[in-house]
Amino acid sequence: MHNRQVSSFESGPESRYQLYRLLGEPQRLRLLALAAIEELSVGELAELLSEPQPNVSRHITPLRHAGLLFDRHHGTRVFVRLAESARRDPVVSDALKEGQRLCEEGGSLQRIASVVAARDVRARDYFAHEARDEVDLRPVAQLPAYAFALSLVTSKRGIAMDAGTGDGALLDLLSPTYRRVIAVDRSAAQLERARERVARRGYDNVQLLCTDVDTDATFQAVRPGADALFASRMLHHASSPRATLAALSELVAPEGQICIIDYCAHNDELLRDQRADVWMGFTREQVGYLTESLGLEQFEFRNVPAGYVHSGFDAHIPWFVATARRPRTRTSNRSLIDNNS
């Protein structure tokens, strides 16, 4: 995430004149409108705008220099989104309306959801076909990292949710700690492994659901809301991390906590190529922006101590634990979830 000085569109009269000139190009209006809805890569924008990537990059550069767009790098890919301060400018706001009209006219606005959904197709296929003969019930290598995460959660010990439970390794800590645990995974193959773990351990307080986190079945199962929700190495597989985090936050009870366990930002492209990762980790600033934009409070970010993940394919990648609390009263994020479904 880039920190910038005062944007040129917020400066004096000469800059205002330049802003009008900058927004006088229809393709830039379309680009801004798309980036206002979803953080998109240059390649995705090129697909939506039916433009070669070099042309899209040339449009992005002056918009970024003017402070209208933020960009960030994930390996070899560059993603852009509209700067929050730009939304408050009346000229930019009017330009976004016109850009949205042009995008609706050209059909690109309607295709955003399918472009975003395509990001995690490989991840879905990967987890659907990943299987072992039986679940290994020996303590997993990540157990110290999971225990570290659990030590940072201070909410009540009533209902916990394990979002993206996989083979259920985290349940070995959650089931003895919470009165009731709901474990959700969209992969039937993964959930079957979790089911075997639950049966062999004798966890009678765990409910397993094969579905996405934003479905009615998940909302019904977790009523009246989770005291603590754990998302372990889930966010880097999400097609839209913000929409996923919005869905997770809706599952948490007022004053409940979300606990994210994931990778710090890294440059190992092999995890994307071999493990179908969508995102190459996250920085403290990126996770903080997501939680703040969704109205979550008391954000904390801690690096998992080196050595807590001592083996496995991802042992060389630093991990983090981030926690945030849902306030007692807060506007629902269901509209954001529905727009990305």
TAHUMO-V506064 format. One record per pair of residues at least 6 apart in sequence whose ideal C-beta (glycine too) atoms are under 7 Angstrom apart, sorted by the first residue. I is the first residue (numbers start at 1). J is the second residue. D is the distance in whole Angstrom. If there is no record, write none. Layout:
BEGIN
I;J;D + I;J;D
END
This chain:
BEGIN
1;70;7 + 1;72;6 + 1;283;6 + 1;285;4 + 1;286;6 + 1;289;7 + 2;70;6 + 2;71;7 + 4;67;6 + 7;66;6 + 7;67;2 + 7;83;7 + 7;85;6 + 8;15;5 + 8;18;7 + 8;66;5 + 8;67;6 + 9;15;6 + 9;19;5 + 9;66;6 + 9;67;6 + 9;68;7 + 9;86;7 + 9;89;6 + 9;92;7 + 19;66;7 + 19;91;6 + 22;28;7 + 22;62;6 + 22;66;6 + 23;29;6 + 23;95;5 + 26;102;6 + 27;49;7 + 27;59;6 + 28;59;5 + 28;63;6 + 29;95;6 + 29;98;5 + 29;99;4 + 29;102;6 + 30;49;6 + 30;99;5 + 30;102;5 + 30;103;5 + 30;108;7 + 31;45;6 + 31;49;7 + 31;59;5 + 31;60;7 + 32;63;7 + 32;68;7 + 32;82;6 + 32;95;6 + 32;96;6 + 32;99;5 + 33;96;5 + 33;99;3 + 33;100;5 + 33;103;5 + 34;40;6 + 34;45;6 + 34;48;6 + 34;103;6 + 34;108;7 + 34;112;7 + 35;69;6 + 35;80;5 + 35;81;5 + 35;82;5 + 36;82;4 + 36;96;6 + 37;112;6 + 38;112;6 + 38;116;6 + 38;240;7 + 39;79;5 + 39;81;4 + 40;79;7 + 40;80;7 + 41;77;5 + 41;78;6 + 41;79;5 + 42;53;6 + 42;56;6 + 42;57;6 + 42;60;7 + 42;78;5 + 43;53;6 + 44;115;5 + 45;56;5 + 46;52;6 + 46;53;5 + 46;56;5 + 47;115;6 + 48;108;4 + 48;111;6 + 48;112;7 + 48;115;6 + 49;56;6 + 49;108;6 + 60;69;6 + 60;80;6 + 63;69;5 + 64;71;6 + 67;83;6 + 68;82;7 + 68;83;6 + 68;86;5 + 68;92;7 + 69;80;5 + 69;81;7 + 69;82;6 + 69;83;6 + 70;80;7 + 70;81;6 + 70;83;5 + 71;78;6 + 71;79;7 + 71;80;5 + 72;79;6 + 74;279;6 + 74;280;5 + 75;267;6 + 75;269;5 + 75;272;7 + 75;280;5 + 86;92;5 + 87;93;7 + 100;109;7 + 103;109;4 + 113;340;7 + 116;239;5 + 116;240;5 + 116;340;7 + 117;239;6 + 119;239;4 + 119;278;5 + 120;237;6 + 120;238;7 + 120;239;4 + 120;278;5 + 122;276;4 + 123;237;5 + 123;276;4 + 123;278;6 + 126;275;7 + 126;276;4 + 127;187;4 + 127;189;7 + 127;190;5 + 128;187;5 + 128;189;6 + 129;189;7 + 130;189;6 + 131;189;5 + 134;196;7 + 135;167;6 + 135;193;5 + 135;196;5 + 135;197;5 + 137;197;7 + 137;200;6 + 140;169;5 + 141;309;6 + 141;310;6 + 141;311;4 + 141;312;5 + 142;169;7 + 142;309;6 + 144;308;4 + 145;261;7 + 145;304;5 + 145;308;4 + 145;309;5 + 145;319;6 + 146;170;6 + 146;173;6 + 147;173;6 + 148;304;6 + 148;305;7 + 148;308;6 + 148;321;6 + 149;259;6 + 149;261;5 + 149;321;4 + 150;173;6 + 150;177;7 + 152;259;7 + 152;302;6 + 152;321;6 + 152;323;5 + 153;228;5 + 153;257;5 + 153;259;5 + 153;323;6 + 155;227;5 + 155;228;5 + 155;256;5 + 155;257;4 + 156;227;4 + 157;177;6 + 157;178;5 + 157;179;7 + 157;227;7 + 158;178;7 + 158;179;5 + 158;227;5 + 159;178;7 + 159;179;7 + 159;180;5 + 159;222;7 + 159;226;5 + 159;227;5 + 160;174;5 + 160;178;4 + 160;181;5 + 160;226;6 + 160;227;7 + 160;228;5 + 160;230;7 + 161;182;5 + 161;184;7 + 161;222;6 + 161;226;4 + 161;229;4 + 161;230;7 + 161;251;6 + 162;170;5 + 162;171;6 + 162;174;6 + 162;181;6 + 162;183;4 + 162;230;5 + 163;184;6 + 163;213;5 + 163;229;6 + 163;230;7 + 163;231;5 + 163;234;6 + 163;248;6 + 164;185;6 + 164;231;6 + 164;232;7 + 164;234;4 + 165;171;7 + 165;183;4 + 165;184;6 + 165;185;5 + 165;194;5 + 166;185;6 + 166;190;5 + 166;194;7 + 167;190;6 + 167;193;4 + 167;194;6 + 167;197;6 + 168;183;6 + 168;193;7 + 168;194;3 + 168;197;4 + 168;198;6 + 170;230;6 + 170;232;6 + 171;181;7 + 171;183;6 + 171;194;7 + 171;197;6 + 171;198;7 + 171;203;6 + 171;206;6 + 174;181;5 + 174;230;7 + 175;181;6 + 175;203;4 + 175;205;6 + 175;206;6 + 179;205;7 + 180;205;5 + 181;205;6 + 181;206;5 + 182;207;5 + 182;209;7 + 182;221;5 + 182;222;5 + 183;194;6 + 183;206;6 + 183;208;5 + 184;209;5 + 184;211;6 + 184;213;6 + 184;218;6 + 185;191;5 + 185;194;7 + 185;210;7 + 186;211;6 + 186;212;5 + 188;210;5 + 191;208;6 + 191;210;5 + 194;208;6 + 195;208;6 + 198;206;5 + 198;208;7 + 207;221;6 + 209;217;6 + 209;218;6 + 209;221;6 + 211;217;5 + 211;218;6 + 213;244;7 + 213;247;5 + 213;248;6 + 213;251;7 + 214;247;4 + 214;337;5 + 214;341;6 + 218;251;7 + 219;251;7 + 222;251;5 + 224;253;6 + 225;251;7 + 225;252;6 + 225;253;3 + 225;256;6 + 226;251;6 + 226;252;5 + 226;253;6 + 226;256;6 + 227;253;6 + 227;256;5 + 228;256;6 + 228;257;5 + 228;259;6 + 229;248;6 + 229;251;6 + 229;252;5 + 229;258;5 + 229;259;7 + 230;259;5 + 230;261;7 + 231;248;6 + 231;260;5 + 232;261;4 + 233;261;6 + 233;262;6 + 235;241;5 + 235;244;6 + 235;260;6 + 235;262;5 + 235;282;7 + 236;262;6 + 236;263;6 + 236;277;5 + 236;278;6 + 236;279;4 + 236;281;6 + 237;277;7 + 237;278;6 + 238;244;4 + 238;278;7 + 239;278;6 + 240;340;5 + 241;279;7 + 241;290;6 + 242;290;6 + 242;293;7 + 243;336;6 + 243;337;6 + 243;340;4 + 245;290;5 + 245;294;6 + 246;294;6 + 246;333;4 + 246;336;5 + 246;337;5 + 247;337;5 + 248;258;6 + 249;258;6 + 249;294;5 + 249;296;6 + 249;326;6 + 249;333;6 + 250;332;7 + 250;333;6 + 250;334;6 + 250;337;7 + 252;258;6 + 252;326;5 + 254;326;6 + 254;328;5 + 255;325;6 + 255;326;7 + 255;328;6 + 256;326;5 + 257;323;6 + 257;324;7 + 257;325;5 + 258;296;7 + 258;323;7 + 258;324;5 + 259;321;7 + 259;323;5 + 260;287;7 + 260;322;4 + 261;319;7 + 261;321;5 + 262;281;7 + 262;282;6 + 262;319;7 + 262;320;6 + 263;281;4 + 263;317;5 + 263;319;6 + 264;281;5 + 264;303;7 + 264;318;4 + 264;319;7 + 264;320;5 + 265;280;7 + 265;281;4 + 265;282;6 + 265;283;5 + 266;280;6 + 266;281;5 + 266;317;5 + 267;280;7 + 268;317;6 + 271;277;5 + 271;314;7 + 272;280;6 + 281;317;7 + 284;301;5 + 287;301;6 + 287;322;5 + 288;299;6 + 288;301;7 + 291;299;5 + 291;324;4 + 292;299;7 + 294;333;6 + 295;327;7 + 295;330;5 + 295;331;6 + 296;324;4 + 296;325;7 + 296;326;6 + 297;324;7 + 297;325;5 + 297;327;5 + 298;324;6 + 298;325;4 + 299;322;7 + 299;324;5 + 300;322;7 + 300;323;5 + 301;320;6 + 301;322;5 + 302;320;7 + 302;321;5 + 303;318;6 + 303;320;5 + 304;319;4 + 304;320;6 + 304;321;6 + 309;315;5 + 309;319;6
END
